[in-house]
Amino acid sequence: MSVPPSRHRRLLLIGNIAAALLVLIGIAAVPKGDRVLVLVGPWSDPQHVVAVVRAAGGTLVATGRRPWIAVADGAAPDFVSRLVSAGAVLVLDGGFGAACLTRVFDR
């Protein structure tokens, strides 16, 4: 059974739009400043995200709604790679942190 050409075009258009959106989200998520959103494995100990931030030489700014999310500051140029080496599963731009915060700490 063959698919009509108009359906192929529609699927191709939807696929291209989805790919473009994923690229735009990926570009927006790349950390651009000192403040980042840090995620560790949800199966981790609740204090693991704090330990990861400290091990990377960062400062904990806020915790997330879940114990595996935190916002951190780090001035080192390799801060993101240090977070990943310390155990972060994902590091995103700090702008995404506003949706995940519960409380903010004083610096």
C-alpha positions as CSV (number, residue, x, y, z in Angstrom):
1,M,0.0,0.0,0.0
2,S,1.4,3.4,-1.0
3,V,1.3,6.7,0.9
4,P,-0.1,9.6,-1.2
5,P,2.6,12.3,-2.1
6,S,0.8,15.0,-0.2
7,R,1.1,13.0,3.0
8,H,4.8,12.5,2.4
9,R,5.2,16.3,2.1
10,R,3.2,16.9,5.3
11,L,5.3,14.4,7.2
12,L,8.5,15.9,5.8
13,L,7.4,19.4,6.9
14,I,6.5,18.2,10.4
15,G,9.8,16.4,10.7
16,N,11.7,19.5,9.6
17,I,9.8,21.8,12.0
18,A,10.4,19.4,14.9
19,A,14.2,19.2,14.1
20,A,14.4,23.0,13.9
21,L,12.7,23.3,17.3
22,L,15.1,20.8,18.9
23,V,18.0,22.7,17.5
24,L,16.7,26.0,18.9
25,I,16.0,24.5,22.3
26,G,19.5,23.0,22.3
27,I,21.1,26.3,21.5
28,A,19.1,28.0,24.3
29,A,20.0,25.3,26.8
30,V,23.8,25.7,26.4
31,P,25.2,27.4,29.5
32,K,26.3,31.0,28.6
33,G,27.2,32.5,31.9
34,D,28.5,31.6,35.4
35,R,25.0,30.5,36.6
36,V,23.9,27.1,35.6
37,L,21.1,24.6,36.3
38,V,22.7,21.3,37.5
39,L,20.9,18.0,37.3
40,V,22.1,14.7,38.8
41,G,20.4,11.3,38.6
42,P,17.0,11.2,40.2
43,W,18.0,7.9,41.8
44,S,20.9,9.7,43.7
45,D,21.1,10.6,47.4
46,P,19.3,13.9,48.0
47,Q,22.6,15.6,49.0
48,H,24.4,14.4,45.8
49,V,23.7,17.6,43.8
50,V,25.2,19.7,46.6
51,A,28.3,17.5,46.7
52,V,28.6,17.8,42.9
53,V,28.5,21.6,43.0
54,R,31.0,21.8,45.8
55,A,33.3,19.3,44.1
56,A,33.3,21.4,41.0
57,G,34.3,24.5,43.0
58,G,30.9,26.2,42.6
59,T,28.5,28.0,44.9
60,L,25.0,26.6,45.5
61,V,22.5,29.4,44.7
62,A,19.2,27.5,45.0
63,T,17.7,24.1,45.3
64,G,15.1,22.7,42.9
65,R,11.6,21.3,43.5
66,R,13.3,17.9,43.3
67,P,16.4,17.0,45.3
68,W,18.3,16.2,42.2
69,I,18.1,19.8,40.7
70,A,20.1,22.9,41.8
71,V,21.2,26.2,40.5
72,A,24.9,27.0,40.9
73,D,27.4,29.7,40.2
74,G,31.0,29.1,39.1
75,A,33.4,31.5,37.7
76,A,36.0,29.0,36.4
77,P,36.0,28.7,32.6
78,D,35.8,24.9,32.9
79,F,33.0,24.9,35.5
80,V,30.6,23.0,33.3
81,S,33.1,20.2,32.6
82,R,34.0,20.1,36.2
83,L,30.3,19.6,37.1
84,V,30.0,16.7,34.7
85,S,33.3,15.2,36.0
86,A,31.9,15.5,39.5
87,G,28.7,13.6,38.6
88,A,26.2,16.0,37.0
89,V,24.1,14.2,34.4
90,L,23.0,17.4,32.7
91,V,24.1,21.1,32.9
92,L,21.9,23.7,31.4
93,D,21.9,27.5,31.2
94,G,20.9,29.1,34.5
95,G,17.9,30.8,32.8
96,F,16.0,27.5,33.0
97,G,16.4,27.5,36.8
98,A,13.5,29.9,37.5
99,A,11.0,27.1,36.7
100,C,12.7,24.7,39.1
101,L,13.5,26.7,42.2
102,T,12.0,26.4,45.6
103,R,14.3,28.7,47.7
104,V,17.2,31.0,47.1
105,F,20.3,31.1,49.4
106,D,22.3,34.2,50.2
107,R,25.7,34.4,48.6
